[in-house]
Amino acid sequence: MSSARDVVVLGGGPAGLSLGIALSRRGRSVAVLERTRYDRPRAGETFGGELGPLLKSLGAWDGFAALAPVAFRGVHSAWGGADLAERASIFHPFGDGWHVDRARFDAFLAQCAAQAGVAVEQGVGRCAITWSDGAWKVRGASGHELTARFLVDASGRGAPAGAVMLAERRWMRADRLVALLGTMSSTSPLEPVLLLEAVEEGWWYSVPQPGGALLAALMTDADLLPARGRAGLVEHFTHALGRTVHTAARAAPATLLAPPWIARADSGLLLPDRGPGWRAVGDAALACDPLAGDGVVRSMRSALEAAAEIDAELSGSAAADSRSLHARFRDYLEVRGRYYAREARWPGSTFWLRRRPPFDWKAAEIFLDPQKILQWDGKPPPCEVEALLPPPAVRAVLERLRTPRPAHQALALLQKTAPLDDRRLLVGLQLLVDRGCLSLCD
């Protein structure tokens, strides 16, 4: 049995549900397919005051209070030094924000979407997707098939749900960041602030949760975590928490309610993020470091912007291009680099070397002759090159240079793999030469 829709959305998070509501209001028939039943923990639980106007525009504001959100009244941060600095939400134009149980928030938004006329299907599992006779055919684990004129990937970082749509799609991952999260009971009242604390292997954040629990997360690189299963994660979380100062003090009366879990947190960009009859939105199109603190709000805004363009495309207008998205990502990487550069402790830390550019690449001297022959002999690349070049781009160019090639060919490969500023790519290539990872051949 098959059902026909104007639009099928893969992913029932804030981006996909916001898009569904906006398109339904424009008279489009929409189905949102959610892999889970909102029964698993989710990251991204702190919202700024910008969320309020967005919920009101979606008709979801009145029911939000039923989630018992905890007020978010500012940030306390130990970044660049051991002492805490405070930033109160009173100085934010939208005032206080909220800490929520993220799984409950997403389930609430799904109810709002259903009330707006969106068909929200939960527990669909992994979908099979094909293009046939001018329409997308999407089949979930239950065997129910949907057909649609337009397909939207809103499945989050890496756009995993739509990976089978187009073979040439790829996720440009700019770092290896993951979150190791633990929910803890607390017997003492928690201050309604987000606490940030930089440590040698990354940084911690902790926030209060509805019901009095404390959520604490270690943000670090995936390869810096132990590969010892669940027991290893519990041990690592506990020991790493014990090495903090401010986070440990906040969590002192708390105990873990369940084993810690890992969530992706990498920055990245989907290439391409759209095409005839399909598009990615939210984190599936562009994902930023959680340090920015606006992931959910940014995803919802991007979905609302996309709704107008998708509606126009369904009416026969040309599809919008993604050049502005690429420019935003390049600008974001610049801001991220400056913020991480503020933390100068732990000069030998792998985590921080990967994020602090070793020099101002915009002012760096260009010395590499385009005709010079480069070769890689297997020497590991320096950590700091990842502050300039995405890890997949570094791997791709090194593998290609197992066979000696001129520098201009190596740069062309970087340009193809990572659509970033040409100077940034060239300076990153020079860094590989300067650090002895690449050899100059006569």
Salt bridges, closest charged atoms under 4 A:
ASP6 OD1 - ARG149 NH1 3.62
GLU34 OE2 - ARG42 NH2 2.59
GLU50 OE2 - HIS92 NE2 3.25
GLU86 OE1 - HIS76 NE2 3.75
ASP96 OD2 - ARG73 NE 2.98
ASP106 OD2 - ARG42 NH1 2.72
ASP106 OD1 - ARG102 NE 2.79
GLU121 OE2 - HIS144 ND1 3.62
GLU145 OE2 - ARG139 NH2 3.11
ASP153 OD2 - ARG169 NH2 3.11
ASP175 OD2 - ARG336 NH1 2.55
GLU201 OE1 - HIS236 NE2 3.06
GLU201 OE2 - ARG243 NH2 2.76
ASP221 OD2 - ARG354 NH1 2.82
ASP221 OD1 - ARG355 NH2 2.53
ASP223 OD2 - ARG176 NH1 3.49
ASP223 OD2 - ARG354 NH2 2.78
GLU235 OE1 - ARG228 NH2 3.43
ASP266 OD2 - ARG264 NH2 2.98
ASP273 OD2 - ARG274 NH2 2.79
ASP283 OD2 - ARG157 NH1 3.45
ASP283 OD1 - ARG298 NH2 3.71
ASP294 OD1 - ARG298 NE 3.71
GLU309 OE1 - ARG274 NH1 3.99
GLU309 OE1 - ARG279 NH1 2.35
ASP311 OD2 - ARG26 NH1 3.74
ASP311 OD1 - ARG28 NE 2.64
ASP321 OD2 - ARG323 NH2 2.83
GLU334 OE1 - ARG338 NH1 3.88
GLU334 OE1 - LYS362 NZ 3.48
GLU334 OE2 - ARG424 NH1 3.65
GLU343 OE1 - ARG345 NH2 2.73
GLU384 OE2 - ARG435 NE 2.81
GLU386 OE2 - ARG176 NH2 2.48
GLU386 OE1 - ARG354 NE 3.73
GLU399 OE1 - ARG402 NE 2.90
ASP434 OD2 - ARG435 NH1 2.90
